[in-house]
Amino acid sequence: MLDKVENTPELESLPLSDNERLKRESNFLRGTIAEDLQDPITGGFTADNFQLIRFHGMYQQDDRDIRAERSQQKLEPLHNVMLRARLPGGIIKPEQWLVIDQFAAEKTLYGSIRLTTRQTFQFHGVLKPNIKTMHQVLNATGIDSIATAGDVNRNVLCSTNPVESELHQEAYEWAKKISEHLLPRTKAYMEIWLDGKKEKTTEEPILGSTYLPRKFKTTVTVPPNNEVDVHANDLNFVAIAEDGKLVGFNVLVGGGLAMTHGETATYPRKADDFGFIPLEHTLAVAEHVVSVQRDWGNRSNRKNAKTKYTLDRVGTDVFKAEVERRAGVKFEDSRPYEFTSRGDRFGWVEGIDGKQHLTLFVMNGRILDYPDRPLKTGLRKIAEIHKGDFRITANQNLIIAGVPAEQKDEIEKIARAHGLLDDGTSAQKLNSMACVALPTCPLAMAESERYLPSLVEKVEVLLEKHGLVDDHIILRVVGCPNGCGRAMLAEAGLVGKGPGKYNLYLGGNRVGTRIPKLYRENIGEEVILSELDSLIGRWATERHDDEGFGDFVIRQGVVKEVKVSVTDFHA
């Protein structure tokens, strides 16, 4: 590491977590992954490699629906991997889409493409013999999965539709630059998966020889839309414009949503505003927010290793001053900005160049051919004729971007014929989201993706009952408290506690700038719907004009507002 830890003596005497050992002994993320791939005895990865493949963009999983059955048959779980691609800003070309569509159909257990809240796509169910092929197929079309998981800076999010304005285009270019600047320098990925030349790695100048204490997430966003949910991320660059031109960023640090049930030392947290920087300091500030977290983050307790806990432990002002010292930059006073929304803009939007952009709603982000909605086939047909690009949003949706006027009707016809475009989709569906959860996520305690569609229909019934059929609640369901579906920025968030049981959190707001608070614990659907029925009824009759559900429950004292997470969230 480049800087000695001087401001965190309370951590120096504590033993390091075992993850620190495996990173240190991994030969810069190589481990024995290459040897493990040749082992035909097991479908999984052994020992440290189970963790190390995450740095290469993969998680080992198994199909939990058949785990017990396989155990009875004296078989190991059906081990496979989930791969998350690196796509800064979520942009993918139609020819690339056709490649991933084909791979998903031919080489995965489920045949689907999953759009994620990290503004990229995931393959689920890739068996060991197909893993290396997967990386080589992606690489041939210009895609990799370097550093999309593990203790590194992950896929950089950016406001969507960058061709809609010059400002969005500039923001997207910065997202790409930040992503490239913060990547690991080890050649392990190329050596193992692409049969690249073996080169000895001697240092990681930004990430350090044992990489970061925990995962790290970065965004670039253009107000007034907060679709990337800045407060879910460690580092955020909020675009500041003058006369339509990007002049710099307000830098927000220390957001994060993960927590652990029953452990009050863990909590979701909003990011702190460090101040404004001109454009020329962007990469230096990004690098040294990372380097301070690298050196000061908690490497003894991974549950308290994220940037948010470092800020609360050493103090935001101390952390900020150290970033300024290392980067040689002084933060200026924050420039004014406002978030007024965070949803995607569905339907057609015309760009400044006259081209059209069509945003499609994809329930749960799961691209698959359903009996009445052949979504995957529809997108393949669009990709075969589309001359622009696709843009994945941070809300699990997809934009068909850069459509010339003469092609608009043809693409819309395909989208409607395959269930990709439906004018009757309710506002509640458009504003609901879930993580993957069962059957593939090993951390899931309850259903999420598979539960959301039926839950939304029941919430729609409640809204209609109380005369709010055209209104909505920002509703998010997650299978565990690790934060993937961003339930801790919802107006109503359900966090899995056990099979069919959830904690109900209330009080986030529509623009994503407030953490919700626990309202009911460990409840099933009957109680969830009963509570929502009562609260929606009150909201319908007692709310102020245009008052969102989350604002209403705070104003009425249903739950107390979370202002400072470290003191308020569990109080």
N, C-alpha and C positions, 0 to 999 in steps of 0.2 A: 504494500500500500504506500501511497505517496505522502500521506500526512499522518503523523502520530496522533493518537487519540489523547487529548489533554483535558477535555472538558467533561469526561464521563468516568471519573475514578470509581464510581460506585459499581461499574461493570467489570473493572479490571480483574478482580479476584474471583469472579464467578466462572464456573466451568462452561466451555463452549458446547453448544448443541451438537449432536452427531452429524447434522447436515454440514457443519463447518469442517468436520474431519473429512467427510466424503468429497467435498469440493476441493479441499487442500490436496487430497491424495488422488484426484481424478486426472492428473496430467492435463489440466486445462480442458476439462469436460470430455475427455476421451474415455476414461475408465476402461472397462473391458467390453464395451458395447459391441464392437466388431466381432469379438469372440462369441459373445452371447447370441448373436444373430445366427451363428452356425450350429447352435445347440438344438437338436431335433427332439430332445426328451421332453421339453416344456414349451408351451406356447407363450410363456411370459419371460420377463427379464429378471435376473437374479440380483440379490445383494444391492450394492450401490447403484447399479445401472437402472433400477426401477425409478430412482430419483433423477439420475443424470439425463435420461432421455427427455425429461421435461425441458431442459435447456435447448434441446433440439426441436421443441415445439410439440411434444407428444406426452400423453398420459396413458399409462397402462390401466385398462379397465376390464370388466367382464360383464356378461349378460346376467344381471341379477335375477331376472325372471326364471332362469333355468339353473341357477346355482345349486339349489337344494336337490333338484333332480339329478344333476351331474354328480353331486356328492354321493347320492344313493347308489349310483352306478360305479363308484370308486374312480371317478374321473376328476381331474383338476378343473377349476372354473374355466369357462371358455374365454381365455385371455385374448385380448386384442388391444389395439391402441386407438385413441382419438388424436387426430392431428389438427392443429390450429395454424392456419397460414398467416404469413406476415404480409399485410396489405395496408401500408400507411394511408389513411384517408379512405380506405375501403374500395379503391378503384380497381376494376378488373375488366379486361378486354373481352369482347364476345368470343374470340378464338380461344382465349384461355378458359372461358366458361365451358365451351364445348369439350375441352380436355378433361376438366374436373367432373363434368356431367358423365362422361364415358367411364372414367375411373370409378366414380361412385356406383355406377350401374354394374360394373364388371368385377370389382375387386373389394367391395365392402359388404359386410353382413346385412346392412339395412338398406342400401341403395340410395340413401338420401344425401342431400347437401344441407348443412345446418348453418344459417346465418346467425351470427352471435352478437351479443351486446358489446363485444370488442371490435365491431365493425369489420369483421372478416368472415371467412367460412371455415367450417370444421368438417372433416370426415370422421364418421364414427364406425367402429367395427372393422378395422383393418387387421387382418391376421399376420402373424410374424413373417411368413414367406413373402408377403406382399409389401412389407414396409419399405425396403430399400427401393423396390420398383416405384413405389409411390413418390418418394423423394426425387427420383430421377425423372419421372414423368412430369412432376411439377417444375423441376429445374429447367427442363427442356422448353417449357413455355414461359419461363421468366418469373417463377414464383418459388419462394422458399418458406421455411418455417423457423428460421433462426430466431431464437430469443423471444418466442411467443408464449413461453411458459418458463418456470424456474426463477431463480433469484437474479433477475436482470430487468432492464427496461423493456417492456412488452410492446405489442403493436400500438403505434401512435394513432390516436383518434383525431379526426378533423371534421369540422362542420361539412355537411354534404352539399351537393350541387355546386362544386367550386367553379364550374363554367358559367354559373348564373351571373356572376359579377367578377370584375377584376380583383376585388378584395378577397373573395372566396378562393380564387385561383392562387393568389399570393399565399394565403393561409395554408393551402394544400401543399405548396412547394416547401414551406417551412416545416410542415409535418414530415415530409420526406427527408429533409435535411437533418432534422432532430433524430429521426429513426436511424439513419445511417451513422450519425455521429456517435450515438450511444450503443451501437452494436458491439458484441464481444469481438475481439481481434483474433482469437484462436481459430485455427483452420480445422478444428475437429469435425465440424459439420461436413465440409467438403471432403475430408479424408474418409470418413465413415460411410457416408451416403452416396457420394458422387465419385468415389474412387480417385480422389484428387491426390496430388503429390504430397507426401508426408513432409511437413515442415515443423521444426521444433518451435514451440511457443515459449518465450522467456518472460513475458509480462502482459498484463492487461492494463494499459495506461489509465483508463477511466474507471473500469469496473473493479479492478484489483484482482489479485491472484486467487482470492476466495469469493469473488463476485460480491453481490449485495447481500445484506442480512436477510432480505425477504423480497418478494415480488415488488415491482415498481411500475406505475402506470402514468402515462403522459397524454395530454390532449392539447389540441389547438382549436379554439372555437371563435366564431364570429357572432357577437351579439346582434340582434336581441334574442336569437334562438339558442337555448341551452340543451340541444338534443344529445350532446355528449355527456351530460351530467357531470359538470366539472368537480362537484364536491365528492364524487366517488373516486377521485384520482390523486395520486401523490403530487403531480406537477401539472400545472395548466397554464397555457398561454392564451390570454383573452385579447383578441385583436382590437387595437385602437386605431381608428381611421381619422384622417383629416382630409376633407374635400374628396372623399371616396378612395383615398390612397392609404395603404397600410403604413403607419409610422412607427409602430412598436407594439409592445404587449404589456398588459398588467399580468403579473406573475402570481399565481395562487398555488400554495404549497400545503400539503399535509392532509388532503382528503382521503377518505377510505371508509368502507362500509362493513367489512368483516368483523365478526365478534364470535365468542364462544358461549353457548348456553351455560348459564350458572356461574360464569366467571366475570365478576364486576370490574376486573382490571382490563377487560376488553370491551370495546364500544365503537359504534360508528362515529365519524367525525367529519365536520366540514373543513374545507381548505381555508387557510389564512391568506389574506392578500398582502404580499410583500411590497408591492409598488410597481411602478412603471419602468420599463427599460426600452431604449431605442432598438431598432432592428439589429444593428451591428453587434449587439451584446447577447443576442438570443442563444447562440450555441455555447458561449462561455458560461452563461447563467445555467443553462440546462446541465452542462457537464458538472458544474460545481454544486448544484443542489444534489445531484447524484453522488458526488464525491464526499460531501459532508454526511449524507445518509450512509454511505458506504463505511465511513470511519466511525461514526457516532451511533449507528443503529445497534440495537440489542442483538448480539449473536449468542446469547445464552438461552433466551426464552423466545422461541419463534412466534408465540402468540402475542408478544409485545415488540415485534421486530420491525413493524412497518413505520414509515416516515411519520405518521400521525402521532405515534407514541414517542418518537424521538423529540418532536417539537414540544410535546407536553412534559417530557422529562427534563430537557435542558432549557426550555423556554424559547418561544418563537423569536424573540428579539436576538437571543444569543445565536440561534441557528442562522437567522437572516444575516447577522453581522459576519459570521464565518463565511457564508456564501459570498458576501461582498468582498471580504479580504482575499479569498482564493481567486475569485473571478476578476478582481481589480475593477469592480463596477459598483457604483452607488445607486441603489434604487431611488427613483424619484417618487414624488407623491402619486398615488394612483389616479389615473384619468377616469372621468365619469363614464359609466356604461350601465345598461339595464337589460336584464333578461325578462322577456314578456311571454315566452313560450318555450317548450322543449320537445314538442311532438314533430313528426314528419309532416310535410305538406303533400297530402295525397292528391292524385290526379295530375293533370298537365300544368306545367309552368314553363313560360317562355323565357329563354335566356337572352343576354344582351346581343348575341350574335344572330338572333332570330331562330335558333334551333330550339327544339322542344325537349322537355324532361318529364317523364312519366313516373311518379312514385307509386309503387305497388305495395299494398298491405299484405304481409305474409304472416299468418297466425303462428306465433312461436318461432318464426324464422325457419321452419322445417320445409325444405323443398323436396317434395315427393309426389308421386302420382297417386292421389286418393281416388276412390271410386267415382265420385261426382266432381272432382276437381283435379285434373291431371296437370298439376302445377309444373312439374319437372319437364314434361313434354312441351308445355307451352313456352317455357323459358328457352328450351333448346331450339324451338322453331324461331323464336325471336332472335336468338344469338346467331342463327344461320343467315339472317338477312340484315341484322343491325350493323350500321356503320359507325356508331359512336362507341360508348362504353357503358358498363354497368357500374353502379355505385351502391355498395352496401352501407346501410345506415347503422348507427349505434343503437337503434331501436328494433333491430332484426328485420328491417324491411329492405326493399330493393328499388333503385332508381334506374330506369332505362334512359340514359342521358345522351344528349347530343343527337336527337332525332331530327332529320330534315323535314320541313313542312310537308313535302310530297309523300313521306313515308308514315306520317302520323296515323292516318286512318287504317293502314294495313297492320301496324303494330297494335293499335287499340283493338282491332277485330280479333287478332290472335289472343290477346290478353283476356278479353271477355269470353271467348270460346273455351278457354281452359281454366276459368275460375280465378284468374289473377286480378281481375278488375270487376268489382261489384259495387254498384252505386248504393245498394241497400245495406252495406256494412255499417253497423252502429258506431256511434261515437265511443261507446264503452269498449267495444272490441278494439278500436283503433288506439285506445289508451290503456290497454292491459298488456302485461308482459310476464313471461315466466322463464326460469332457467331450465336446463335439460333435465336434471334430476334422474329419476328411475326410467329405464332399467340400467342405464350405462354408468351414471356417476357413482363412484364408490362412497362418496360422502353424504349422499342424499338420505335423509331420514323420513321424508314423505314425498308423495307425488307432487309434481309441479307442471311440467309441460303437458303431461297427459291429463291433468286435472283442470287446467285453466279453461279450455273451451266450455265444459259443462258449468263451471262456476260462473263464467261470464254470462251465460244464458240466464242463470238464476238471478244474477245481479240486475240484468236487463229487465227481468220481470218486476223486480222491486222498484226500479226507476220508473217503469211504466205505471205501476200501481200508485205511485205518489206524484204522477203528472210531470215526470222529468225524463221522458223517453228520449229527448234530444240532448240531454246533458250527460255528464260522465264523471266518474271518479278515477283518478290515477291509481290503478289497481295493479299490484305486482305480487307474484307468488314465487317463492323459492323453496327448494327442498331441504335446505340447511342454512345455517347463519353465516355462510362464507361470502355472501354478497354478490354472487354472479348476476342475479336478475335485478339488482339495485332496488330491492324492496325497502331498504332503509332511506330511500328518497321518495317514497310513495305517499299518497294521501291515505291509502289503506294498504298495508303490506302484510302478507301472510308468510311466516317463516316456519318451515317444517320442524316439528318437535318429535314426531314419531309417526307410525302408520296412521294416516287419516287425522292426525292432530297437528295443530298449528298455533303459534303465538300470533295474535292480532295486534298490529301497531297502527296507530292513527296519528294524523297531524302534520304530515309533510304538506308541501304546497305544490301548486301546478307548475311552477317554474323550476322546481328542484333546488331550492335554496334553504330548505329546513328539514331537519332530521325528525322522523316521527317517534312516538313514545309508546311503550307497551300499554295496551288497554285490557286485553284478556289473554290468559296464558293456557296453553295446552287444551285447546277446544276443537271440537269437530265441526262438520259442516252445519249441522242443525243449529248450533249455538252461534256460529259465525253469521249465518243468514238472519237469525233472529235479531242479533245485535245490529247488523247493517240495516235491517228493515226498520227498526226503531229510530236509528240515527238518520237514515235517509228521509224518513217521515218528518222528523224535526227540521232537517235541512230544508225540505221543500216548503215548510210553512213559516220558518223563523229566520231564514237567511237574509242577509242584505243583498242588494242588487248585484248580480254577477259574482257573488261570493262563492268561492270554491269550497268543496267539502272539507278539505284539510283546514282551511282558514276558519270555517264555521266551528269545527269541533274544538279548535284552540280558543276562539272567542267565547264559546259557551262553557268552557272549563271542563269539557269531557275528558281531555288530557291536558297536562301542562306543557307549555312550549319548551322544547329543548333549545336552550340558548348556548350553553357551554357543555359539550358532551361529557367531559371528564367529571363534571359535578352534577349535571342535570339528568343524563340519560337513564341512570339506574336509580335515581333518587325517588 
